């Protein structure tokens, strides 16, 4: 073989070896989809649309938000889990999809531990228990007394079976030693509207959704589900202050992708997400909606998800919550 042929073969081999690295460096070369497991206008949808432009600017490609609601996020999570692990299909997953669903569904079509690559946390959110004015409930103590006198007669709403708003109220009831009747709705908005209309007695809501109704006097705030009181409602006690031993309810959202994402792609996506979450303008808008910006690494949110899964899995089994 001539020197020219040998050099040609070497160049071809080097070119083949370089191709994966070049392809990797090219990420992203076209728009990225950010799947939201909730309907338009929901908390997760609002957050996704707030960060999508900044994400796109950092990545150099548009980030397109796509809603795939239903079944407490099972539809969206299953879709993302089965997508190609190339970084172009991501999900703004809530704690429900990752840490709660595996313990709530007997035949979950995805494995939360094995089917996702963690990318970055985005936000956390506090919760507040509110009662309808029609219920006549004016305090958590009054709620507990009525529920103990007549178990399973007071009704509470949620954004759906297995949702954070469902498990959080079950947690409160468990800590207080009471029994309430669950009425699931298709989203937190309809559930809160039912409280406003007096169709149900109470619900646990994310703060951002309930606060306007609290400040307007349309619902009665009973307790904050967190370690500290909330500045916007300083007179509302925490569960701990009320003598109820209950953990802080997790309300985080994080970006995940299919299992098998290249570490360099994860690093690129994490840097873009942290740039969005740390942006002063986005932080101001998130805080105005009572979301807590939550910047961090992929490992940090993976650890948080695992801890929440272990704790809430034990809780779900102990109290017997299950979703068909």
C-alpha positions as CSV (number, residue, x, y, z in Angstrom):
1,X,0.0,0.0,0.0
2,X,1.4,3.4,-1.0
3,X,2.1,6.2,1.5
4,X,-0.8,8.2,0.1
5,X,-3.2,5.3,0.7
6,X,-1.9,4.8,4.2
7,X,-2.3,8.4,5.1
8,X,-5.8,8.4,3.5
9,X,-6.8,5.4,5.7
10,X,-5.4,7.1,8.8
11,X,-7.3,10.3,8.1
12,X,-10.5,8.3,7.6
13,X,-10.0,6.5,10.9
14,X,-9.3,9.7,12.7
15,X,-12.4,11.2,11.1
16,X,-14.6,8.3,12.4
17,X,-13.2,8.6,15.9
18,X,-13.9,12.4,15.9
19,X,-17.5,12.1,14.8
20,X,-19.1,11.4,18.2
21,X,-17.2,14.2,19.8
22,X,-18.2,16.6,17.0
23,X,-21.8,15.5,17.3
24,X,-21.7,16.0,21.0
25,X,-20.2,19.5,20.7
26,X,-23.0,20.4,18.3
27,X,-25.7,19.9,20.9
28,X,-28.2,21.4,20.5
29,X,-28.5,21.7,16.8
30,X,-32.3,22.0,16.7
31,X,-35.1,23.0,19.1
32,X,-35.5,21.3,22.5
33,X,-38.9,20.2,23.8
34,X,-39.8,20.8,27.4
35,X,-42.7,18.5,28.3
36,X,-45.0,19.7,31.1
37,X,-47.1,17.0,32.8
38,X,-49.8,19.6,33.6
39,X,-52.3,21.7,31.6
40,X,-51.8,25.2,30.3
41,X,-52.0,27.8,33.1
42,X,-51.0,25.4,35.8
43,X,-48.1,26.1,38.2
44,X,-45.7,23.9,36.3
45,X,-46.7,25.3,33.0
46,X,-46.2,28.9,34.2
47,X,-42.7,28.0,35.5
48,X,-41.8,26.3,32.2
49,X,-42.8,29.2,30.1
50,X,-41.0,31.6,32.5
51,X,-37.6,29.9,32.0
52,X,-38.0,28.6,28.4
53,X,-36.7,31.8,26.7
54,X,-33.7,32.1,29.0
55,X,-32.9,28.4,28.5
56,X,-33.2,28.8,24.7
57,X,-30.9,31.9,24.8
58,X,-28.3,29.9,26.8
59,X,-28.5,26.9,24.5
60,X,-28.7,28.8,21.2
61,X,-31.8,26.9,20.2
62,X,-35.5,27.5,21.0
63,X,-37.0,25.6,24.0
64,X,-40.6,24.7,23.1
65,X,-43.0,24.0,26.0
66,X,-45.4,21.2,25.3
67,X,-48.3,20.2,27.6
68,X,-49.1,16.6,28.1
69,X,-51.4,16.5,31.1
70,X,-53.2,13.6,32.6
71,X,-53.0,10.8,35.2
72,X,-51.0,12.7,37.7
73,X,-48.2,13.1,35.2
74,X,-48.0,9.5,34.2
75,X,-48.8,10.3,30.5
76,X,-46.0,12.8,30.2
77,X,-43.4,10.9,32.3
78,X,-44.0,7.7,30.2
79,X,-43.6,9.6,27.0
80,X,-40.3,11.2,28.1
81,X,-39.0,7.9,29.6
82,X,-39.4,6.3,26.1
83,X,-37.9,9.2,24.2
84,X,-34.4,9.1,22.6
85,X,-31.7,10.1,25.2
86,X,-30.3,12.8,23.0
87,X,-31.2,15.9,25.1
88,X,-34.0,17.1,22.8
89,X,-36.9,15.8,24.9
90,X,-37.0,16.9,28.5
91,X,-39.6,17.2,31.2
92,X,-40.3,19.7,34.0
93,X,-41.1,17.0,36.4
94,X,-42.8,17.5,39.8
95,X,-42.1,15.6,42.9
96,X,-45.3,13.7,42.2
97,X,-44.1,12.1,39.1
98,X,-40.7,11.1,40.5
99,X,-41.1,10.5,44.2
100,X,-44.8,9.8,44.8
101,X,-46.2,7.9,41.8
102,X,-43.9,4.8,42.2
103,X,-45.6,4.2,45.5
104,X,-49.2,5.0,44.4
105,X,-49.6,3.0,41.2
106,X,-49.5,-0.8,41.1
107,X,-48.7,-0.8,37.3
108,X,-46.7,2.4,36.7
109,X,-45.5,2.3,33.0
110,X,-42.1,3.8,33.9
111,X,-39.4,3.3,36.5
112,X,-38.7,6.6,38.3
113,X,-35.3,5.3,39.4
114,X,-34.1,3.8,36.2
115,X,-35.9,5.6,33.3
116,X,-34.7,9.2,33.9
117,X,-31.5,11.3,33.8
118,X,-31.6,14.1,36.3
119,X,-30.6,17.5,34.9
120,X,-31.4,20.3,37.4
121,X,-33.8,21.5,40.1
122,X,-35.9,24.6,39.2
123,X,-38.2,25.7,42.0
124,X,-39.8,24.6,45.2
125,X,-43.1,25.9,46.6
126,X,-44.7,26.2,50.0
127,X,-48.2,24.9,50.8
128,X,-51.1,26.3,52.9
129,X,-54.3,24.7,54.2
130,X,-57.4,26.8,53.5
131,X,-61.1,26.3,54.3
132,X,-64.2,27.5,52.6
133,X,-66.1,30.3,54.3
134,X,-69.2,28.3,54.0
135,X,-67.7,25.5,56.1
136,X,-67.7,27.6,59.2
137,X,-64.2,26.4,60.0
138,X,-62.1,29.2,61.4
139,X,-59.0,27.5,62.7
140,X,-57.1,24.2,62.5
141,X,-58.2,23.4,66.0
142,X,-61.9,23.8,64.9
143,X,-61.2,21.6,61.9
144,X,-59.7,18.9,64.1
145,X,-62.6,19.0,66.6
146,X,-65.3,18.7,63.9
147,X,-63.4,15.9,62.1
148,X,-63.0,13.9,65.3
149,X,-66.7,14.3,66.2
150,X,-67.8,13.2,62.7
151,X,-65.1,11.3,60.9
152,X,-65.1,11.2,57.1
153,X,-67.8,13.9,56.8
154,X,-65.6,17.0,56.1
155,X,-64.5,17.1,52.5
156,X,-61.2,18.2,51.0
157,X,-60.2,18.7,47.4
158,X,-57.0,18.1,45.5
159,X,-55.5,18.5,42.1
160,X,-56.0,14.8,41.6
161,X,-55.4,11.5,43.3
162,X,-51.7,11.1,44.3
163,X,-51.0,14.8,43.7
164,X,-49.0,16.8,46.3
165,X,-52.2,18.5,47.3
166,X,-53.7,15.1,48.0
167,X,-50.9,13.6,50.0
168,X,-50.3,16.8,51.9
169,X,-53.8,16.8,53.3
170,X,-53.6,13.1,54.1
171,X,-50.4,14.0,56.0
172,X,-52.2,16.7,58.0
173,X,-55.0,14.3,58.8
174,X,-52.6,11.6,59.8
175,X,-50.7,14.0,62.2
176,X,-54.0,15.2,63.7
177,X,-55.5,11.7,64.0
178,X,-58.6,12.6,61.9
179,X,-60.4,11.2,58.9
180,X,-61.4,13.4,56.0
181,X,-63.2,12.6,52.7
182,X,-61.1,13.1,49.6
183,X,-62.7,14.7,46.5
184,X,-60.2,14.8,43.6
185,X,-60.4,17.3,40.8
186,X,-58.7,17.7,37.4
187,X,-56.2,20.4,38.6
188,X,-55.7,22.7,41.5
189,X,-57.7,25.5,39.9
190,X,-61.0,23.5,39.9
191,X,-60.3,22.3,43.4
192,X,-59.7,25.8,44.7
193,X,-62.8,27.0,42.9
194,X,-64.8,24.3,44.7
195,X,-63.5,25.6,48.0
196,X,-64.5,29.2,47.0
197,X,-68.0,28.0,46.0
198,X,-68.4,26.1,49.3
199,X,-68.8,22.8,47.4
200,X,-66.1,21.2,49.6
201,X,-64.8,22.2,53.0
202,X,-61.1,22.6,52.5
203,X,-57.9,21.8,50.6
204,X,-54.2,22.1,50.7
205,X,-53.0,24.5,48.0
206,X,-49.7,25.8,46.8
207,X,-49.3,29.3,48.3
208,X,-49.2,31.1,45.0
209,X,-52.6,29.9,44.0
210,X,-54.3,30.4,47.3
211,X,-52.8,33.6,48.5
212,X,-54.9,36.0,46.4
213,X,-58.0,34.4,47.8
214,X,-56.6,34.5,51.3
215,X,-55.8,38.2,51.1
216,X,-59.2,39.0,49.5
217,X,-60.9,37.2,52.4
218,X,-62.5,34.6,50.2
219,X,-61.1,31.6,52.0
220,X,-59.9,31.0,55.6
221,X,-56.2,30.2,56.0
222,X,-55.6,27.4,58.6
223,X,-51.9,26.4,58.6
224,X,-48.7,26.6,56.7
225,X,-47.0,23.3,55.7
226,X,-43.4,24.4,56.3
227,X,-40.7,25.0,58.9
228,X,-41.4,28.8,59.1
229,X,-44.4,31.1,58.8
230,X,-44.8,32.9,55.5
231,X,-44.2,36.7,55.4
232,X,-47.3,37.3,53.2
233,X,-49.5,35.6,55.8
234,X,-47.6,36.2,59.1
235,X,-50.6,35.3,61.3
236,X,-51.0,31.8,59.9
237,X,-49.2,29.3,62.1
238,X,-47.1,26.3,61.0
239,X,-48.2,22.8,61.8
240,X,-45.4,22.5,64.3
241,X,-46.7,25.6,66.1
242,X,-50.1,23.9,66.3
243,X,-48.5,20.8,67.9
244,X,-48.8,18.6,64.8
245,X,-45.7,16.6,64.0
246,X,-45.5,16.6,60.2
247,X,-42.7,16.9,57.8
248,X,-42.3,19.8,55.3
249,X,-44.2,19.0,52.2
250,X,-42.0,18.9,49.1
251,X,-43.2,20.9,46.2
252,X,-40.2,21.0,43.9
253,X,-40.0,20.9,40.1
254,X,-36.9,19.7,38.3
255,X,-35.8,19.1,34.7
256,X,-35.2,15.5,33.8
257,X,-34.6,13.6,30.6
258,X,-34.6,10.0,29.4
259,X,-32.1,7.6,31.0
260,X,-28.8,7.5,29.3
261,X,-28.2,11.2,28.6
262,X,-24.6,12.0,27.8
263,X,-22.9,13.6,30.9
264,X,-21.7,16.5,28.7
265,X,-25.2,17.1,27.5
266,X,-26.5,17.0,31.1
267,X,-23.8,19.5,32.1
268,X,-24.8,21.8,29.2
269,X,-28.4,21.6,30.2
270,X,-27.7,22.1,33.9
271,X,-25.6,25.2,33.2
272,X,-28.4,26.7,31.1
273,X,-31.0,25.9,33.7
274,X,-29.0,27.4,36.5
275,X,-28.5,30.5,34.4
276,X,-32.2,30.8,34.0
277,X,-33.0,30.1,37.7
278,X,-30.3,32.6,38.8
279,X,-31.4,35.3,36.4
280,X,-32.6,38.3,38.5
281,X,-35.6,39.0,36.3
282,X,-36.8,35.4,36.4
283,X,-36.2,35.2,40.2
284,X,-38.3,38.3,40.7
285,X,-41.2,36.9,38.6
286,X,-41.0,33.5,40.4
287,X,-41.0,35.1,43.8
288,X,-44.0,37.3,42.7
289,X,-45.8,34.0,42.1
290,X,-44.6,32.6,45.5
291,X,-42.3,30.1,43.9
292,X,-38.9,29.6,45.5
293,X,-36.0,29.5,43.0
294,X,-34.1,26.3,43.5
295,X,-30.8,26.3,41.6
296,X,-28.5,23.3,42.0
297,X,-26.7,20.3,40.4
298,X,-28.1,17.1,38.9
299,X,-26.7,15.2,41.8
300,X,-28.5,17.4,44.4
301,X,-31.9,16.9,42.8
302,X,-31.3,13.2,42.4
303,X,-30.5,12.9,46.1
304,X,-33.5,15.0,47.0
305,X,-35.8,12.9,44.9
306,X,-34.5,9.7,46.4
307,X,-34.9,11.0,50.0
308,X,-38.5,12.1,49.2
309,X,-39.3,8.8,47.6
310,X,-38.1,6.8,50.6
311,X,-40.0,9.0,53.1
312,X,-43.3,9.3,51.2
313,X,-43.2,5.7,50.0
314,X,-43.3,4.6,53.7
315,X,-46.1,7.2,54.4
316,X,-48.2,6.0,51.5
317,X,-47.9,2.4,52.6
318,X,-48.7,3.1,56.2
319,X,-51.8,5.1,55.5
320,X,-52.9,3.0,52.6
321,X,-53.2,5.6,49.9
322,X,-53.4,4.1,46.4
323,X,-54.4,5.2,42.9
324,X,-56.0,2.9,40.5
